[in-house]
Each structure stands twice: as C-alpha cells, then as structure tokens.
C-alpha cells in the first residue's frame, strides 16, 4: 500500500522523521513527562515548562510544508553547503542498480499495469520482512530525454544498510523478483555532478545542465499510479521522476496503522476528516490482514534545461501539468543543491532527512 498523505504533526507520530528529529522528539517527550511528574512533588521552575513547550513548537508547528525546526535546518544547509555532500548520498551498506524495461505497452494497458504493480508490491513486502526495523530502500527512477523522439531510461536501485543480515541473499532474491517485470540488466550510475551555480529555485551543474526539483507531496487515486504519461510525456522538456520506497516490517506496519488510527480519533475534530481517516484505516487494516505491508515513500520530479530561463519555463510548465492532474508539488526552497540527486540512482543510499 502506498500513501503520500502527510502524517499527524504531534510528537512521535510524524511520518518521515529523520534520526535526529526522532531523537529530539523522544527526548522532549521524556523531559516533558518528567517535568509533569515532578510537579506533583515539587513545583519545577516555570522556565522548564517554557523550554519543553518551545521545543515541541519547533518540532511540530509548520508554517508551510515543513516544521520550524526543518526550516531552520534548511537555512543552515543552504548557507553551509555549496553542493550535495557526498556522505549524504553514500550511506554504508550494499547498493545495486539495474536498468529495468517492462514489456512494451505494459503501462498503457490498465490490466497489465495492475499486474505489474502487484508484482512490484510483492517484492516490497519481501524487502520489508528482512529486518526488524525499516532499513531496506528501493529507489526507482525514470528519465525522459526529449528530442526527435523520446529516450526513456528506467532504473531500480536497492540499498541494504550495513549490519542487516546477508545483503547478498536479499539482493539476489529481489533481482529475481524484478527480472519477472521485464528486461533487467545491471548498470553503474554516472557520478553525481557538482553544483556550479545556484539561483532562485534552480541549480547549475558542472556538466552545463540546469535543474529544478520538486517533491511530489500527493496525487489523487484517479491516477492509479500511472504518473509516467502525466509527468513525462506530451511536452518538450527533459524530466526525471523518482520514488524511494521504504517498506516497513510486518510488526512495525501494524503498530503504525494502530497509532495513526488512534491519532485520527484523538486529534481530529473535523467530522468529515474523521470519516475519511476511518475509511483509510479500515482499508489499511484489510490490506495488512491479507499480508500487505505499509510503505513509507518519497517521490520527486526534476525538470532539466540548458539555461536558467529554459529551466524556469520548464518548471512553470510542470506546475501547470501537475495542477491539471491534481498532483501536488513542493519545489523544495533552499534544497535544490541536494534535491536533484534524488532523481538519480544515487538517491537509493540516503537516510530520512536528506531532503526535508
């Protein structure tokens, strides 16, 4: 099951928290509980309540698509980093990339497309069951270069973190799963190009290309997972789409579904939203009973150009196309020097929080 719905912004239940954010949230919750318990014995200083409240506000108040703490981190990275740091896209572990080309017409035929998605879901379920905690990442990219004809390049990358059992066994099994989806061949990704210049909403790379990247924050059910014709076809700009899947183990999937259902009941006052959350929870529960797993994912769209004016126009056309199909885009202000890497195979070996 795939969901791009933002999580509930309450401590400990945000989706997509980075390790630092998770630690800060748990620490703040623990300190807050200790302060409240000590109040029954000896009233603590007033400033302790203010400190706990301020920390909670930084982690959870969100002016726009990010919390206050994330906006601060974005500004710090913008000032400190000139290009994408290598260590952010080279986490320790085993990473393999293949080029994958489904049979011709698979994505255009609704029945064959549904069968393709079902087979891909089975591979994600297997990957999620190989660890006690979410760790294995599957990164899919699709690059469309337009000219006299459209040249498509599609890759699937799998990253198994260091210390996770037997990565060779996991990678060999997943290779067999993906081989049943179409023509599969191992490949070596090109090196990450350094950033040569930055502008408002775009970056210039050392190879002469200009790039502007957005996170896809939501798409309607009507798309049926068929983003390729809506974002990559029917235009003259060069574009790339990528999705990072983080399948959760079965036990973690059940806990996540339980806590999301509890949060929707406790923190949602809008009756319509409550009904929508109840429908989503029942669907998730039915899928989990049938053996599916929850998948945390991030999706990205990059438009490319030969000049600043070209990439700005391509970005505008992409925004219009997204509006037409009710697809929501966040153009990642202050993170363009990192974001363009996420639509390449190098995005497989990242951690949560690489792009905030």
C-alpha positions in Angstrom: 0.0 0.0 0.0 1.3 3.4 -0.8 0.4 6.7 0.8 1.7 10.2 0.3 -0.7 11.7 2.9 1.2 13.8 5.4 1.3 12.4 8.9 -0.2 13.9 12.1 2.1 16.6 13.4 2.1 15.5 17.0 5.2 14.3 18.9 6.4 10.9 17.9 3.9 10.4 15.1 5.2 12.5 12.2 5.9 10.4 9.1 9.3 10.7 7.6 11.2 11.9 10.7 15.0 11.9 10.4 17.0 10.1 13.1 17.9 13.4 14.7 14.2 14.5 14.7 13.2 11.2 16.2 15.7 11.5 19.0 14.8 15.1 19.7 11.0 14.2 19.8 11.5 11.3 22.1 13.9 13.4 24.4 11.4 16.3 24.5 8.5 13.9 25.3 10.6 12.3 28.1 11.6 15.6 29.6 8.0 16.9 29.4 6.7 13.7 31.2 9.4 14.1 33.9 8.5 17.8 34.5 4.8 16.9 34.8 5.5 14.1 37.2 7.9 16.2 39.4 5.2 18.9 39.6 3.2 16.6 41.8 6.1 16.6 44.4 7.9 19.9 44.0 6.8 22.6 41.5 9.6 22.9 38.9 10.8 26.3 37.7 8.5 28.0 35.3 11.1 28.1 32.6 11.1 24.3 32.3 7.6 24.4 31.0 8.5 27.1 28.6 11.5 25.1 27.3 9.5 22.0 26.8 6.8 23.9 25.0 9.2 25.8 22.8 10.9 22.6 21.8 7.5 21.0 21.0 6.6 24.0 18.9 9.8 23.9 16.9 9.2 20.2 16.1 5.5 20.4 15.3 4.4 23.9 14.2 4.5 24.0 10.5 4.3 27.3 8.5 4.1 25.7 5.1 5.2 22.2 4.2 7.9 21.9 6.9 8.1 22.4 10.7 10.0 25.3 12.2 12.9 23.1 13.0 13.1 21.8 9.5 13.0 25.3 8.1 16.0 26.2 10.4 17.9 23.1 9.2 17.2 24.0 5.5 18.6 27.5 6.1 21.7 26.2 7.8 22.3 23.7 4.9 21.8 26.4 2.3 24.4 28.6 4.0 27.0 25.9 4.7 26.8 23.7 1.6 27.7 24.7 -1.9 27.0 21.3 -3.5 25.4 18.0 -2.4 27.6 16.4 0.3 29.0 13.0 -0.8 28.4 11.4 2.6 24.7 12.2 2.4 24.3 10.0 -0.7 26.7 7.2 0.2 25.5 5.6 3.4 27.3 2.4 4.4 25.8 -0.8 3.0 25.3 -2.7 -0.2 23.7 -0.9 -3.2 22.9 -2.4 -6.6 21.4 -0.7 -9.6 19.7 -2.3 -12.5 18.1 -0.9 -15.7 14.5 -2.2 -16.0 12.4 -2.0 -19.1 8.9 -3.5 -18.9 7.4 -5.1 -21.9 6.1 -2.7 -24.5 2.6 -1.4 -23.7 2.6 -2.5 -20.0 2.0 0.9 -18.6 -0.6 1.8 -21.2 -2.8 -1.3 -20.5 -4.7 -0.9 -17.2 -4.8 -4.7 -16.6 -1.1 -5.3 -17.3 -0.2 -2.2 -15.3 -2.2 -3.5 -12.3 -0.4 -6.9 -12.6 3.0 -5.0 -12.7 2.2 -3.0 -9.6 1.0 -6.2 -7.8 4.3 -8.0 -8.6 6.3 -4.9 -7.5 4.3 -4.8 -4.2 5.2 -8.4 -3.5 8.9 -7.6 -3.9 8.4 -4.6 -1.5 6.7 -6.9 1.0 9.6 -9.3 0.9 12.1 -6.5 1.4 10.2 -5.2 4.4 10.2 -8.5 6.1 14.0 -8.9 6.0 14.6 -6.7 9.1 13.1 -5.9 12.4 13.2 -2.2 11.6 12.7 -0.3 8.4 16.0 -0.2 6.6 16.0 -1.6 3.1 15.3 1.1 0.4 14.1 0.6 -3.1 14.7 3.6 -5.4 13.0 3.8 -8.8 13.9 6.4 -11.4 12.5 7.2 -14.8 14.3 9.8 -17.0 12.8 11.1 -20.3 15.0 13.0 -22.7 13.1 14.6 -25.5 14.3 15.4 -29.0 13.3 14.0 -32.3 12.0 11.1 -30.3 11.7 10.5 -26.5 14.5 8.4 -25.0 13.5 6.7 -21.7 15.9 5.4 -19.1 14.5 3.5 -16.2 16.4 2.1 -13.2 15.7 0.2 -10.0 18.2 0.5 -7.1 18.2 -1.4 -3.8 20.1 -0.3 -0.8 20.7 -2.8 2.1 22.1 -0.9 5.2 25.3 -2.1 6.8 24.7 -4.7 9.5 21.5 -6.1 8.1 21.9 -9.9 7.9 23.0 -11.2 4.5 22.7 -8.5 1.9 23.7 -10.8 -1.0 20.8 -13.1 -0.3 18.3 -10.2 -0.2 19.7 -8.6 -3.4 19.7 -11.9 -5.3 16.1 -12.6 -4.3 15.0 -9.1 -5.3 16.8 -9.3 -8.6 14.8 -12.4 -9.4 11.6 -10.6 -8.5 12.4 -7.6 -10.7 13.6 -9.8 -13.6 10.0 -11.1 -13.9 8.8 -7.5 -14.5 10.7 -7.0 -17.8 14.2 -6.8 -19.2 16.7 -6.3 -16.3 20.4 -5.5 -16.6 22.9 -4.3 -14.0 24.4 -0.9 -14.6 26.7 1.6 -12.9 25.3 5.1 -12.3 27.2 8.2 -13.5 28.9 10.2 -10.8 27.0 13.0 -9.1 27.8 16.3 -10.9 28.9 19.1 -8.6 26.8 22.3 -8.4 28.5 25.2 -10.3 25.9 27.9 -9.5 22.6 28.5 -7.7 19.6 30.6 -8.4 16.0 31.1 -7.1 14.6 27.6 -7.3 17.3 26.1 -9.6 20.9 25.0 -9.7 23.5 24.9 -12.5 25.6 21.7 -12.6 29.2 21.4 -13.7 28.1 19.5 -16.9 26.3 22.6 -18.1 22.7 21.5 -17.3 20.3 23.4 -15.1 17.9 21.5 -12.8 14.9 22.3 -10.6 13.4 19.6 -8.4 10.1 19.3 -6.5 8.9 16.7 -4.0 5.5 15.2 -5.1 3.5 15.5 -1.9 0.3 14.0 -3.1 -1.5 12.5 -6.1 -5.2 11.5 -6.4 -6.4 7.9 -6.6 -7.6 8.6 -10.2 -4.0 8.5 -11.4 -3.9 4.8 -10.5 -0.2 5.0 -10.0 0.2 6.0 -13.7 2.4 9.1 -13.3 4.6 8.5 -16.4 2.2 9.8 -19.1 1.1 12.7 -16.9 4.5 14.0 -16.0 7.0 12.6 -18.6 5.1 12.6 -21.9 3.4 15.2 -24.0 5.9 18.0 -23.6 9.2 19.2 -24.9 11.3 19.5 -21.7 13.6 16.9 -20.2 12.2 15.5 -17.0 13.0 12.8 -14.4 10.7 11.2 -11.8 11.9 9.1 -8.9 10.3 7.3 -6.0 12.0 6.0 -2.9 10.2 3.1 -1.2 10.9 2.2 2.5 8.8 -1.0 3.2 8.1 -1.5 6.9 8.3 -4.9 8.6 5.0 -6.6 9.4 5.1 -5.7 13.2 6.0 -2.1 12.5 3.3 -1.8 9.9 0.7 -3.0 12.4 1.9 -0.6 15.1 2.0 2.3 12.6 -1.6 1.6 11.5 -2.7 1.4 15.1 -1.2 4.7 16.1 -2.4 6.5 13.1 -5.9 5.3 13.7 -5.7 6.4 17.4 -4.3 9.8 16.4 -7.1 10.4 13.9 -9.7 9.7 16.7 -7.9 11.8 19.4 -6.6 14.8 17.5 -9.1 15.3 14.6 -12.2 17.4 15.4 -13.5 17.7 11.8 -16.1 15.0 11.3 -15.5 14.8 7.6 -11.8 14.2 8.2 -12.6 11.7 10.9 -14.7 9.7 8.4 -12.0 9.9 5.8 -9.4 8.7 8.2 -11.7 5.8 9.3 -12.1 4.7 5.7 -8.4 4.8 5.2 -7.7 2.9 8.4 -10.2 0.2 7.5 -8.6 -0.2 4.1 -5.1 -0.4 5.6 -6.3 -2.9 8.2 -7.8 -5.1 5.5 -4.7 -5.0 3.4 -2.5 -5.8 6.4 -4.7 -8.9 7.1 -4.2 -10.0 3.5 -0.4 -9.9 4.0 0.5 -6.5 2.6 2.9 -4.1 4.3 3.0 -0.3 4.8 5.4 1.6 2.6 6.8 4.9 3.5 7.8 6.7 0.3 9.1 9.9 -1.1 8.5 11.0 -4.8 10.4 13.6 -6.7 10.2 15.4 -10.1 13.2 17.1 -11.7 12.9 19.4 -14.8 16.1 20.0 -16.8 17.2 22.8 -19.0 20.1 24.3 -21.0 19.8 27.8 -19.4 18.2 29.5 -16.4 15.4 30.8 -18.5 14.8 27.4 -20.0 14.6 25.6 -16.6 12.3 28.3 -15.1 9.9 27.9 -18.1 10.1 24.1 -17.7 9.3 24.4 -14.0 6.3 26.6 -14.8 5.0 24.0 -17.4 5.5 21.2 -14.9 3.5 23.1 -12.3 0.6 23.6 -14.8 0.6 19.9 -15.7 0.6 19.0 -12.0 -2.4 21.3 -11.4 -4.2 19.8 -14.3 -3.9 16.3 -12.9 -4.4 17.5 -9.2 -0.8 16.5 -8.4 0.7 18.5 -5.5 4.3 19.7 -5.8 6.7 21.3 -3.3 9.6 22.9 -5.1 12.0 22.5 -2.1 13.1 26.0 -1.4 16.7 26.1 -0.2 17.4 22.4 -1.0 17.9 22.4 -4.8 21.7 21.7 -4.4 20.7 18.4 -2.8 17.3 17.6 -4.3 18.4 17.0 -7.9 20.4 13.9 -6.8 17.2 12.2 -5.6 16.0 11.7 -9.2 19.2 9.7 -9.9 20.1 6.2 -8.8 22.3 7.7 -6.0 19.1 8.5 -4.1 18.9 4.9 -3.0 21.6 5.1 -0.4 20.2 8.1 1.6 18.6 8.4 5.0 15.4 10.1 6.0 16.1 13.8 6.4 18.4 14.1 3.5 15.7 16.1 1.9 13.5 17.9 4.5 
